[in-house]
């Protein structure tokens, strides 16, 4: 089975997050608030909340911070009404970009995202203009340094739990699932004591595009850096070949 491993990119993101934990903790805190509001504060009865707690732990979010976030959300259900919004557009040389945000002010977020695109010589398009180039999948990455058990055993555990695909790469294993099966597969791996470097619903490009022009790459990175600094932005996906 094959897949396009993003382990190096995930490690890079984690290194960036280590330098700015306030950003990743804000992202996860908002996700916890929405999950609690929609499904209640008990992880045993709220699979989405369980997945977010696992994401929080993989990003070294302290348990007491997680618990405070759940208690705050459950005790103040009407405080802030966050909404998920998605923007699609193009960077330099037609690089496809999808931005997912969670915001309490859509006008502010739209303005900030539009500004980030324009500063990097890109443009926001209509809904669906680039998302057809991506597949939404559950993606679980396992660091080989953290898990030394037989690959076939890991693959069978994942497939038996409902995974679609398994990839054995140089420094990691990648497991892909249908979004609807992601929570069950992630839970099965957790129950089996398998450490996960990353586990989330993501957008995976069907094809990757190389960008060799240094000026275009600099402009793209300007857009991505501005989006990364925006607290409303939860995730950014591109079809750039790293």
C-alpha positions as CSV (number, residue, x, y, z in Angstrom):
1,X,0.0,0.0,0.0
2,X,1.2,3.5,-0.8
3,X,0.8,7.0,0.5
4,X,2.5,10.4,0.5
5,X,4.2,10.7,3.9
6,X,4.1,14.2,5.5
7,X,6.1,13.2,8.5
8,X,8.9,15.6,7.9
9,X,6.4,18.4,7.4
10,X,4.6,17.4,10.6
11,X,7.9,17.5,12.6
12,X,8.6,21.0,11.1
13,X,5.2,22.2,12.2
14,X,5.7,20.8,15.7
15,X,9.1,22.6,15.9
16,X,7.3,25.8,14.9
17,X,4.6,25.1,17.4
18,X,7.1,24.6,20.2
19,X,8.3,28.1,19.6
20,X,4.7,29.5,19.7
21,X,2.6,27.2,21.9
22,X,0.1,30.0,22.6
23,X,-1.0,29.6,18.9
24,X,-1.5,25.8,19.0
25,X,-3.1,25.9,22.4
26,X,-5.5,28.6,21.2
27,X,-6.4,26.5,18.2
28,X,-7.1,23.4,20.3
29,X,-8.9,25.4,23.0
30,X,-11.4,26.6,20.5
31,X,-11.8,23.1,19.1
32,X,-12.5,21.8,22.6
33,X,-15.1,24.6,23.2
34,X,-17.0,23.7,20.0
35,X,-16.8,20.0,20.7
36,X,-18.2,20.4,24.2
37,X,-20.9,22.7,23.0
38,X,-22.0,20.2,20.3
39,X,-21.5,16.9,22.1
40,X,-21.1,17.5,25.8
41,X,-18.2,17.5,28.2
42,X,-17.8,13.7,28.7
43,X,-15.1,12.3,26.3
44,X,-16.6,8.8,26.8
45,X,-19.8,10.0,25.1
46,X,-18.2,12.5,22.7
47,X,-15.9,11.0,20.1
48,X,-15.0,14.3,18.6
49,X,-13.9,15.6,22.0
50,X,-11.8,12.4,22.5
51,X,-10.0,13.0,19.2
52,X,-9.3,16.6,20.1
53,X,-7.9,15.6,23.6
54,X,-5.6,13.1,21.8
55,X,-4.5,16.0,19.5
56,X,-3.9,18.2,22.5
57,X,-1.7,15.6,24.2
58,X,0.3,15.0,21.0
59,X,1.1,18.7,21.1
60,X,2.2,18.5,24.7
61,X,-0.8,20.4,26.1
62,X,-0.9,19.9,29.9
63,X,-3.7,17.8,31.2
64,X,-4.9,20.6,33.6
65,X,-5.1,23.0,30.6
66,X,-7.3,20.5,28.8
67,X,-9.5,20.0,31.8
68,X,-9.9,23.7,32.4
69,X,-10.9,24.1,28.7
70,X,-13.6,21.5,29.0
71,X,-14.9,22.9,32.3
72,X,-15.0,26.4,31.0
73,X,-16.8,25.3,27.8
74,X,-19.3,23.2,29.7
75,X,-20.0,25.9,32.4
76,X,-20.4,28.8,29.9
77,X,-22.1,27.2,26.9
78,X,-23.4,30.5,25.6
79,X,-20.3,32.6,26.0
80,X,-18.6,32.6,22.6
81,X,-20.1,31.2,19.4
82,X,-17.3,30.0,17.2
83,X,-18.1,29.1,13.6
84,X,-16.0,27.0,11.2
85,X,-15.3,28.8,7.9
86,X,-13.2,27.7,4.9
87,X,-11.5,29.8,2.3
88,X,-10.0,28.6,-1.0
89,X,-7.6,30.3,-3.4
90,X,-4.4,30.4,-5.2
91,X,-0.8,31.3,-4.3
92,X,2.0,32.2,-6.7
93,X,2.2,30.0,-9.8
94,X,-1.3,28.7,-9.1
95,X,-0.4,26.8,-5.9
96,X,-3.7,25.6,-4.4
97,X,-4.4,26.8,-0.8
98,X,-7.2,25.9,1.6
99,X,-7.6,27.7,4.8
100,X,-9.8,26.4,7.7
101,X,-10.7,28.9,10.4
102,X,-12.7,28.9,13.6
103,X,-13.9,32.3,14.4
104,X,-16.3,34.5,16.4
105,X,-16.1,37.3,13.8
106,X,-16.3,36.2,10.2
107,X,-15.7,39.7,8.8
108,X,-12.4,40.0,10.7
109,X,-11.3,36.6,9.6
110,X,-12.2,37.1,6.0
111,X,-10.3,40.4,5.9
112,X,-7.2,38.9,7.5
113,X,-7.2,35.9,5.2
114,X,-7.8,38.1,2.1
115,X,-4.9,40.3,3.2
116,X,-2.6,37.3,3.6
117,X,-3.3,36.1,0.1
118,X,-2.8,39.5,-1.5
119,X,0.4,40.2,0.4
120,X,1.8,37.0,-1.2
121,X,0.6,37.8,-4.7
122,X,-2.2,35.3,-4.4
123,X,-6.0,35.5,-4.6
124,X,-9.0,34.1,-2.9
125,X,-11.4,32.2,-5.1
126,X,-14.9,30.8,-4.9
127,X,-15.9,27.8,-2.7
128,X,-14.8,24.6,-4.5
129,X,-12.2,26.3,-6.8
130,X,-9.3,24.1,-5.4
131,X,-10.9,21.7,-2.9
132,X,-11.6,19.2,-5.7
133,X,-7.8,18.8,-6.0
134,X,-7.7,17.4,-2.4
135,X,-9.2,14.4,-0.6
136,X,-10.4,14.7,3.0
137,X,-8.9,11.9,5.0
138,X,-8.2,10.9,8.5
139,X,-4.4,10.7,8.7
140,X,-2.4,9.1,11.5
141,X,1.4,9.3,11.6
142,X,3.5,7.0,13.7
143,X,7.2,7.8,14.3
144,X,9.4,4.7,13.8
145,X,11.6,5.9,16.6
146,X,8.7,5.7,19.0
147,X,7.3,2.4,17.7
148,X,9.5,-0.5,16.9
149,X,7.0,-3.4,16.7
150,X,6.5,-5.3,13.4
151,X,5.1,-3.3,10.6
152,X,2.7,-6.0,9.5
153,X,1.2,-6.2,13.0
154,X,0.6,-2.5,13.0
155,X,-0.9,-2.6,9.5
156,X,-3.3,-5.4,10.5
157,X,-4.3,-3.5,13.7
158,X,-5.1,-0.5,11.6
159,X,-6.9,-2.3,8.8
160,X,-9.0,-4.4,11.2
161,X,-10.1,-1.1,12.9
162,X,-11.3,0.3,9.5
163,X,-8.3,2.0,8.0
164,X,-8.2,2.4,4.2
165,X,-4.5,2.6,3.5
166,X,-1.2,1.9,5.2
167,X,2.2,3.3,4.1
168,X,5.6,2.2,5.4
169,X,8.0,5.1,4.8
170,X,11.6,5.7,5.7
171,X,11.1,7.2,9.1
172,X,7.3,6.8,9.8
173,X,4.2,4.9,9.1
174,X,1.2,6.6,7.7
175,X,-2.4,5.4,8.1
176,X,-5.3,6.8,6.1
177,X,-8.9,6.5,6.9
178,X,-12.3,7.7,5.7
179,X,-13.2,10.7,7.9
180,X,-16.2,8.8,9.3
181,X,-13.9,6.0,10.5
182,X,-11.1,8.1,11.8
183,X,-12.2,8.3,15.4
184,X,-12.6,4.5,15.7
185,X,-9.2,3.8,14.1
186,X,-7.5,6.3,16.3
187,X,-9.1,4.9,19.4
188,X,-8.1,1.3,18.4
189,X,-4.5,2.4,18.1
190,X,-4.6,4.2,21.4
191,X,-6.1,1.2,23.1
192,X,-3.3,-0.9,21.7
193,X,-0.8,1.4,23.2
194,X,0.5,2.7,19.9
195,X,2.1,6.2,20.1
196,X,0.9,8.6,17.4
197,X,3.0,11.6,16.3
198,X,0.0,13.1,14.7
199,X,-3.7,12.1,14.3
200,X,-6.2,14.4,12.6
201,X,-8.7,14.9,9.8
202,X,-6.8,16.6,7.0
203,X,-6.9,17.5,3.3
204,X,-4.4,15.5,1.2
205,X,-3.5,16.8,-2.3
206,X,-4.2,14.4,-5.2
207,X,-1.1,15.7,-6.9
208,X,1.8,17.8,-5.6
209,X,3.3,20.8,-7.5
210,X,6.9,21.8,-7.3
211,X,7.7,25.5,-7.0
212,X,11.3,26.3,-8.2
213,X,11.0,30.0,-8.6
214,X,12.6,31.6,-5.5
215,X,10.6,34.8,-5.7
216,X,7.3,32.8,-6.0
217,X,8.3,30.6,-3.1
218,X,9.1,33.7,-1.0
219,X,5.7,35.2,-1.7
220,X,4.0,31.9,-0.9
221,X,5.8,31.6,2.4
222,X,4.8,35.2,3.2
223,X,1.1,34.2,2.8
224,X,1.6,31.0,4.8
225,X,3.4,32.8,7.6
226,X,0.7,35.5,7.9
227,X,-2.0,32.7,8.1
228,X,0.1,30.8,10.7
229,X,0.2,33.9,12.9
230,X,-3.6,34.4,12.8
231,X,-5.3,32.9,15.8
232,X,-8.5,32.3,13.9
233,X,-6.8,30.0,11.4
234,X,-6.9,26.4,12.4
235,X,-5.2,24.7,9.4
236,X,-3.8,25.5,6.0
237,X,-3.4,23.0,3.2
238,X,-1.5,23.4,0.0
239,X,-0.4,21.2,-2.9
240,X,3.1,22.4,-2.7
241,X,5.7,19.7,-3.0
242,X,7.9,20.1,0.1
